[in-house]
């Protein structure tokens, strides 16, 4: 290839590492150079091609991968790249019929897994993958791979790869509904990886630390992909651990890491040490970090973070810029990104704020973030309904609520399922979460609507506190009263103190579980910490089982009892 612009598939990037003696993978006690890694990829590619040779010609070349972050996961990514196949990232937090559905829906022909995940698959009908589950620690698997050692990486002539062909099927987080398998082609991942390589200024002397799951787009797009393209060493941790983060960074000499969701909050909740800034980290890249966490992380660890808005689907990109308003996502480098009404399709009026930063026209300004084109969205696998929901009249609808000020700065307002209607006013929960997260004792906050016994909704917030802190209802009420940008209808009616918020493996809060739980925990557990306010005054009282019984009776009297569990 004369230039990297001519490299159209990820297979070319893998083959380019075949004679590279730079360190490729470090994980626990395993260390592999890129040359050694390519040898292992070649053996597995030969094994996979033999499996396909024994199947009908039109068999979908789909490889299900149910693994923690291990060298094996990266090797099967390499296999898919050089054979023109597809890796299906299987989410291990799925269970039973839902897990089987994910595997069958994506037409997995084999499933690569490890011993501790096998219990998840016991008794499940895996469709085409029945009888083709390979356990990476088993002697059978090791012997099988060994029998193909010495095979060459398939050449472009042996295994021609269509750049537009699917390379990855990556499930959405499923925080508000059933996960959908997002299509990513060879050319899309290649383009993103090359772009990220430039943004991050990675060199072969860097070490990328990946603790976010490899079955998710964030790890593949912002860490594994650009590192492979550049020949950068990748240090893997099986699963994210806040307490082990800094020791891992020092152990591996990591200079770059990626994140998604709420890991920054968990890392910052670990006890601060005088030497925290004594580490090799230089930069990090991710999304969904709060402004406060980004600032605190940079100050504590001496590491610059770049945080942006994006989706696995790739339909819209929004980036932070210097001088942007507090709470803003930033601006979009793409043309045609607007906020539109889901009902009319018309662009929403700009957001207006008072002198304290309070949003004055939340109902009319809030809509869905939309790209008038498709962006890089390539569709959902075998899901016509979901594709039609995303692409309407040629425009890409993100499913994310937001508003935009007169200067073009976007603000995130939540998922489209997060709408609440309180006292006749519609709004979403994300702006309230940003305010509540200012409290120094709060690690994570989730705001959502729960039904009002008469009509509409009430605001409920679930809080996960810093370990060792005690909930003080009077102090929290005073804190809310001091937040000048907290509108009166935004003040929570219910506060639920939880030990752990329900999270996906990418650290995103699963709000649908909280919505179903509402205040019902107190009906089964007298120690459940739910608080409420019964009037307009910001004053919280303990919500007891007798309160729950009285509230349920009120729902029944209003003919709304059927909406409660």
N, C-alpha and C positions, 0 to 999 in steps of 0.2 A: 504494500500500500504506500502511495506517495505521501499521503497526509492522513491525519486522524479523521478528517472530514469524509474520507472515502470509506472508512470503516462503518458499515451499515448494520452489522449484526453484532450481538455480544459474543458470538463464536469467534470472531476475529480478535477480540480483546483477550479471550481465554487462550487462544493459540499463541498470541504474542507473548505470553508469560512462560511458554514451554521451556525456554532455556534461561530463565531468570533465576539467579541464585539468591536474590533478595528474600528476606523472611516474608512468608505469606500469611501464615496462621499461627497464632499462639492461643492455646486454650488449656487451662489446668496444667498438666505436665507435658502436653503435646506441643511440638514446634515443627513446622514444615516450611521449607522454602517453596517458592512458586514452582520451581522445577519438580520438586517432590509432589507437590499438590497436583500438578498436571498429570503426573504418572498415575496417581490414584483416580483422578477424573477419567483418564483414558480407560482404566480397567472397568470402572463402573459403566462407562459409555458402551463398551463392548458387551458387557452383561445385559444392559438395557436393549441394545440392538438385537441381541439374541432372543430376548423375551418378545419383542415386537415381531421378529421374523416368524415366530410360531403363532401369531395372531392373524386374523383377516387383514387384508391390505388397508381397509378403511378404518382400522382401529384408532381411536383418538390417542395420540402419544402422551397421555397425561400421567404424571408421576405425583402421587400424593405424598407429602412430606409432613410427618407428625413427629417432630423432633424439637428439643431445646436448641439453643444456640450452640452447635457443635461443629467441628470440622466436617462431619458427614453432611450436614445441611448444605454447606458451601460447595461440597463436591457434587452433590446432586443438582445444584444450580448450574455448575459447570457442565454436567452431563446434558441437561436440557439445552444449554446454549449451543454446544457443539453438535448435537443431534437434531436440532430443530424441533425439540419437544417442549412440553409445558410442565412447569412445576406448579402444583396446587398447594398453597400454604394452608395447612390444616390447623385450625385454632384448638388447642387442647383444653380450653375452658368450656367448650361445647360438650354435651353429654348425651348418651343414649340415642334416641331417634333423631335428635337434631344433628348430632355428629355424623350418624349414618347418612342422613339426608345430604349433608355437605359433600361427603365422599361420593355418593351415588350421583348427585346432581351434576358434579363436575367431571363425571366419567373417568374417575381414577382407575387405571389398570393395575397398578401396584400401590402399596402403601409402605413407605420407609419409616420405621419407628424404632423405639428403643424399649428396653425391658420395662421400665417404670411406667410407660404409657400403655402397655398391652392391656391392662385392666379396663381401659376406656373402650377397647374394641371388642372385648369378650361378649359373645352372643349377638353381635350386630351383623345384619345383612349388608355387606359392603359392595354388592352388585358385582361388577366386573373384577373387582379386587379380591373377591372371596378366594381364599387359598393362595393369595399372592401378597402376603404381609411379610416383609423382611425386617428382622430385628437386628440392629447393627452390632450388638454385643455378642450375638449368638455365634457359636462355632460354625454353624451351617453357613451363615452369611460371610464370615471371615474367609472360610475355605472357598466359597463361591467367588468372592472378589479376587482371592489369590490366584485362582485358576485363570484369570484374565490378565494378570500382571504381565507387562511386556507389550500389551497392545498399544498401538499408536493412537494419538488423538485423531479423530476423523478429520479429513481434509475438507475444504470447501467443495471439492469435486465428489468426494465420497458421500458427504451429507450436505447438499446445498440447502441453505436456509433462506426462506423468503423473509426479508426484513419486516414485512407487514404481518407475518404470522405471529400467533399468540405465543408468548414466552412464559408469562406468569398469569395465574388466576389467584387474586388476592382478595380475601373477604373483607368487607367493610366491618367496622367495629361492632355494629349491631347494638348500639347504645339505646336506640329508640325503636328498633324493629328487627325483623329477621335479617341476618347478614346477606349481602349480595356479593357474587364473585366478579370482581372488576377485571376486565381484560387489559393486559399490558403486553404490547408487542415487543419484538426484539429491537426494533428501531426506536421505539419510545424510551425504553430503559437505556439504550445506548446514548440517546440524545440527552436525557436527564443526567446520566452519569458524567458525560463529558462536560456539560454545563456546570454541574456541581463541583467537578474537579477544578474548574477555573474560579468559581466563587470561593471555594475553600482554600485555594492555593496549596493543595496537597502536593507533597514531594515523596519520592521513595524513602526518604529519611524519616518521614512521619510514622506514627503508629495510631491507627484508628481503634478506639475502644467501642465495641458494640455490646450493649446490655439490653437494648430494646429487641423484642422478638423478631427473628428473621422471617416469620410468616407474614409480617406487616410491611407495607410499602415504605414507611419511614426508614427502617433499617436498610432496606434494599436500595432505595433511591438516593439517600443522603449519606450512606456509609459503605455498604459492601460494594455497590456498583462503582462509585468514583474511586474507591481504593483499589479495586481490581484493575480498572482502566489505567491507573497511575502506577501500579506496582507497589502500592503502600502496604505495610504490614497491618494485619487485622488481628486485634486481640478480642477474644470472645468470652463473655460470661454467660453461663447457661440461662440464668434468669436475673432480672434486675434486683439489686440489693442496695438500699441506701447506705446501710452501715458498712458495706464492703467497697463502696464506690471509690473512695479516696485511696484506700490501700491497693486496690486493683490498678488505679491510674499510676501509682508509684511503682508497683511491681512490674507492670508492662511498659512503663515509660511512655504512656499514652499522651499524645499531643492534641488529639481531636476526639470528640465524642458527639453522638447524636442523641436526641431525646424526642419524645412525643408524649402528650398528656401531662401528667402531674409529677414526674419524678423529681423535678427541681425542688418542689415543696417538701418532698420526703427527705431529700439530701440535706436541705437547709434545716430540717427539724432535728438532725443528728447533733449531738453536743459539739459546740464550737471549740476548736483547739487553737492555741497560739500559732502553730506552724501550718495551719490549713493552706496558706498561700504558697507553701514550699512544695510545689508539685510541678510536673512538666507540662500540664495542660496549657494550651495556647488559645483554643477556640472550640466552640460548640455550635451546633446547628439543630434547630427543631421548631416545633410549633406548640401553641397553647400555653406558653409560659406567661405568667402574669408580670406586669411591669415591675412590681415590687420584688418578685423572685429573681427576675433578670438582673436588677440592680444589686440585690444582696449577694447573688451568686458571684457576679463579677468582682465585687468588693472583697468577698471572703476568700475566694479561690484564685483571684488574679487571672481569670479566664474570660475572654470576650465571647458573648453569645449573640448569635444571629437568630432571631425568631420571626417567623412569618406565618401567613395563613395559606393553607393548601389542603387538598383532599387526595385520597387514593385515586379518585377518578381523573384528576388533573384538569378539571374544567375551569378553574379560576385560581389566580395567584394574586395575593396582596402582600406587600412588603412594608416593613417599618422604615421610616426615614427620619432624619434629624429634625427636631422641632415639632413633631406631630403632637396633636392634642392628647392629654391624659386619657387612657382607656381606649384609644384608637388602635385598630389593626394596622393602619397605614393607608397607603394608596396602592392602586393597581397599575403595574407596568403595562398591562394589556388594555387595548382600547375596547370599548363596548361593554364594560362592566358597570352595571347599574343595580339599583334596588327597586324592585317592582312589586306591585300588589299581586298576590296570588289569585285574587278574585277577578280583577279586571285586566291584568297584564300591563297596566300603565305604570310609568315610573312614579315612585313616591316623591313627595315634596322633600326638600332638604330638612335635616333635623335642626331644631332651634333650641338653644340653651339659655338659661338665665345667668345672672352674674355669678351664681354659685356652681354652675356646671350642671344644673338640673335639666333633664330633657323635658321640654315643654309640650311637644307634640308627638309623643311616643306612638299613639295609635295611627296617625296619618303618615308618619315618617318611616315606620317599621314595615318592612316587606321582606321578600326573598332576594338574596344576592343572585344575580343573573348575568350570564355571559351571552351576548347577542350571537356569538358563534359557538362552536363546540369546545373550544380550547383543544386540549389533547385527549379528551374523553373518547375511548374506543369501545365503550359499551359494557354491558353486563352479560356474562355468559348465560345463554339459554334463559333469558328473562325479559320477554317482550314487554310485559306490563311495567317493569321497573325502567326499562329503556324509554318507554313512552312518557313516563313520569318525569324523567330527567331532560329529555329533548322535546320541547314543545314549540311548535312554529319556528323550528330551526334554531332556537335558543337553548342554552344549557342552564337549567334551574338547579341550584346547588342543594336545595333542601335546608339551607342555613338562613336564619333570619338575621337581618341587620338594618342599619340605617346609615346615612351618609350626610355629612355636613355640607355647607355651601362651598367649602374649599376642596371637596372631593375626598375627604378622609372617611374611611369606613369604620363602623363600630359593629362588633358581633353582638347579636341579641339572643342566640340560642338556636336550637333545631326547630324546624317547622312544627314538630310535635310539642314544643315547649310553650306554645301560646297559652296565656291565661286571660280570663275576662273577669276583672274585679270591679264591682260597683259600676258596671257599664263601660269600663275602659279596657281595651286590649293591650297587652304588652307581654314581653318575654322575660325569662329569668336571668340571662347572662349579665345584664347591667347591674342587677341586684347582687349577683355573686361577686362581681368586681369590688363592690362597696364593702360587703361583709368580709371579704378576704383581707381587708386592711387591718382587721383585728389581729393583734400580735399573737393571740393564743389559738388562732384558727389555722390548721394545715390545709384543709380542703372544705369547700362549701358547695352544696348543690341546692339550687332553688327550683321549685316546681309548683304547679298548681294542684290543689286538692279541692274537692267539691264543697260548695257552700250549701247549707241545708235548705236555703230558700231558692237561690238562683246563682248561676255563674260559679266562680272559684274563690278560694282564699290562697294567699301565699304561704308556702311552707318552706323552711330551710332545714337541711340536715347538715350538721357540723361535725367534722373530725378534728379534735383538739390536739395540741402539742402534748406529748406524753408528760405526765406529772402535773398538768394544770387542772384546776377545778373550775367547773362551770359556775358562774356568778350571774344570776338572772338580772339583778339590779344593775350591775356594772355593764352588762351587755345592752340593756335598755338605754342606759346613759350614752353608751358608744353610738348606738343607732341614732339617738337624738342629736348627736354632734355632727352627723354626716349631712352636710347642707345639700348635697345632691341626691339624697334619698327622698323620693316623692312620697307623700302620705299614703298612697295606695300600694306602694312598694314595700311598706313595712310588713314583715312576716306576722301572720296570725299564729302560726305554729313554729316551734323550734324543736328539732329532734337531735339530741346529742348521741352520736354513735361511736362505737369503738373503731369501726372500720367501714368506710363507704364501700358499696359494691362497685368493683372496678373490672374492666376488661383487662386482658394481659398487657395492653398498651396504656394502662393507667388512665382510662377514660371512665367517668362515672356512668353507671348503668341506671339512668333515671327511671326507666320503666319499672324497675323493681321498687324504687322509692315511692313512685306514684301509687303502686298497688298496696304498699305497706301503710301509707298515710300515717295516721296516729294509732293504728290498730295494735301496735306492739304492747300498749298498756293494757289491752284487754286480755292478754295472755301472760304478761310478765309485769308484776307490780314494781319491779326495779327499773323498768324502761324509763328513760329520761326524755319525756316529752313535756314541753311547756307551751302555754298559750296566753293570748291576751283576749279579753272578752269585750273590750270597748275600744274607743279610738285612742285612748292614752297608751303610750308605749310603756307598758308595765306587764311583765310576764309572771304567771302563776303556774305551779305544777299541775299538769293535766293528769287526772287520775282515772281509774277504771269507772268510778261513778260518773265522772264528767263524760267519759266515752259513752256510757249507757244512756245518759241524758241526751247527748248529741245524736246518738243513733235514733232515739225515740223522736227527736225533732225532725230528722230526715223522713221517718215513717209518716209523721203527721203532714209533712209537705209533699207526700207521694214521691219522694226521691230515695226511699230506702233501698230500692233495687240496685242502685249504683254502688252500694257499699258491699264489701265482702263479708 
